[in-house]
Amino acid sequence: MSDQPSPIMEIPVQPNTPLDPDVMFAALEEKLSQQGHTMDIGRIRAAYEVAKTAHSGQKRKDGSPYVTHCVAAADIAADIGLDEDSIVAALLHDVIEDTNLKHEDIARQFGSQVADIVEGVTKLTRVQYTSKEDEQMENLRKMLMAMAKDIRVILIKIADRLHNMRTMDYQSPEKQRTKSLETMEIYAPIAHRLGMQRAKWELEDLSLRYLDPQGYAEIMDTLNRRMPELEAFMDRMKEQICQRLEKEGVHASIFCRIKHVYSIYRKMYTQKLDINGIFDLCAFRVIVDSIPDCYNVLGIIHDMFKPVPGRFKDYISTPKPNMYQSVHTTVIGSEGIPFEVQIRTWEMHYTAEYGIAAHWKYKMGDGSSAVRSGDEDKFAWIRRLLETQSESDASDFVHDLKIDMFSDEVFVFSPKGDVINLSAGATPVDFAYSIHSDIGNHMVGAKVNGRIVPYDTVLQNGDIVEIRTSKSAPGPSRDWLNFVKSSSARTKIKQWYKKERREENILRGRSMLEDELRHMGVSLEEALNPDILHPVMKKLSFNEDDDLYAAIGYGGITVVRVANRLRDEVKSARPDHRNPIDKMNDAAERREQQAKRDGKAIHGILVEGLDNCLIKFSRCCTPVPGDDIIGFITRGQGVSIHRKDCQNYRRRDTSPENEGRWIAVDWANTITDVYVTTITISSRDRNGLVMDIATVLNSVNAKVRNLSSRAVGFGQAVTVVSLEVKDITELRYIMNRIAGVAGVSSVMRNGS
Ligand code: MN
């Protein structure tokens, strides 16, 4: 593969005589030395010798020694620009699968990195492929990515597949079809996601050749027939553009090519067009030195030719998720023939052609080859790839692409070959319930990769999981709740208990509640009195005492929640005149204590470096989710949370001893509590003011805890409202509405 795009992609000619691997390897050596790498050629040659010996006696379908495939894969890896370890691994990529050599043999001679890569490629090779629905396909792609812990595993697998596709003619029609389908559905999209346009196009064109030989031949015939005319057209256009750019003093390289067969094919198919109906068969690429030059060239092109409306796309200002950058436009040439022009810098060009692999090949900008090693750089590149994800279609795919890709997911197979996507840490029980609750409920055993395993075994990517069931299974065990990872499995287990074990649940639930109340120091007599119990039940939507106990018993509602409600009800049945904020903070403190016992995050607040610390919301500024917040470590009362714009924070004592007590905190992702906050409304003192404010509050369903208004002289009034909100968005909305009340001059949050 040279950097100069050829006018039409050539399918390599299949050899008639067996290939000589030594000749091929010599050519690879030559290529590597020409690329100017500082690779240890001796080590690469040693890998070749090992592969040659290990595969000796094995033949490819074309009669060549098997090792020719290994050299060819390494050669593609070199073209892609991979590093020395990758070239070594590419040479050895089939030895674990097809010869007696093992991971440790490779590790001993070439290091564990190479051995890990080879093992990774082997694992991918072993994944069984059957055509599936789109969603399954996406999961299969993700699974392959997840299995390849090192991105080089995928890149070598793509090189391997590319060579196999190039030499597919020797395979049976059956194998040609399945491999092409797999390539089209798995490997070409992966190459695309990694930004490797060149490999992607070739994989697609080669696959199409076997998937629709007729359609492929038709396009090729037409292109070949029209080639003289198209080439003449391209030459004329290129000449015109060259001259003009020169005149304008723009330094640029111009390439033109016929579009890829598969892109023409897809266009015919999606737009229901005959090939003669497709006009823009030619594409031009103008490569310049800088981004301003890109736009400069765009202006010149649009000045020379009439642009086709709606075809201008600026992927420089908005790169594609796979890092692709260029500006595209389609213009009408002098003979009324449209053609596409892509304008980009050299750096963008290398990224477009080689995608993620460009990292190993080129340094920024000048295109000189510079192989970098070391994990730091590699991660930086991938991080860059991740950070620029903006489009949603591919973002959930590439989003998790890091070296431990998809760290929160695991992909396993059912015995039928379906890919099941589970949370990381999932067990055979999660798997069983993800298939069907009946499978989980009747589970009597689990096998992973053919071996019987304990139920709490943590599943790994690519595991084949089989569940044994029996009609007479005893049903799920409560212990399972301790290790299942997915909430759906948890819910289904609880549902089973709810349905199958009502009597047991009622007894269990009642005794749990009694224990909890005793623990809280609440009198059972008082709390379980119908006058207290029934209103609480009603609020929690239970009709019968037994329903409530049963729900507690199977875990449908937490005992803490019920007990807290009962205690609050008992308390509020007694007179209590404290202000609402005090009450809130009291209740908050109780929940904290409880959550501390339960070991859960509380109040939706995460405190840096501290688990389960006591949280208190400051009364001065009453933060709500969405506010920028900061914590202050109080003496003996945990961390109190302030807004960053709170006066007490802004005007803090910055002596070292005090400054150290301010600590980073943040809102957790899941906010379940409501938050009380206070706002101050300044207004004209007029008749009906309080009524109008109350009406607005009512109309937006604000949960008001307290409202007081007083005249402050000079015809002005100040109204203070404490209310419950779930976050800053709701609060801002309410504040905006109040600001609209006649006579109101400002609505401020307290504390700032
Ligand atoms: Mn192979």
Residues whose N, C-alpha, C, O or C-beta is under 5 A from the ligand:
A	BS01	MN	D94 D160
